[in-house]
């Protein structure tokens, strides 16, 4: 027998022994004395603590310390052990594992965001994260685009794009990062001063009603081009259209904005 087969056999044996011992202990709870109940429950929790830690490890390396996740998972195991009714099921883990998983995910929802986006956006991000690594690459070998993910989930591309942009909400980039190759300045150095902020506020107030005239697709294209700084070719790949079509759509959207604000060039309003 190979070493991997031996390890698998040993793991299956340990799991079966743990499930049998857990079932036996829950059976003892039915007729135990009141003073024995806590001791039996503590033993059940000790036996299955490895399962709680295993669930927590599935969510490691996501900007929350593994120790914190394990603590949340173990507390959820304790609650599951106290709530489990052996008369309704003979397998404790079929009840405990979903309970533990739900508590860990709730911990992420409540404590994992440095900047918390709306609940709807969080839910979309969870769906996108669940499938992002499972979507097969494109025929040319490049990873799946936002458009591919949106088609798979039957969601608007704009929502997928917004969800993927939330990574820094967990762990924002430091202002000391040097975004320029020559290291001449930090991100903090590039922040606008107070007078620039006032000007930008005026521009936003000017553009808000003008942007309302654009379709959702046109606003999304402007976001990709001027906020995410994608090229027209990259935008075309995400939307599943040609670069020429993107150029036309951009031109149409910018013309609409110029007409709305009475500007002679987009530079006057950007």
Beta strands, then each sheet from edge to edge (+ up, - down):
end
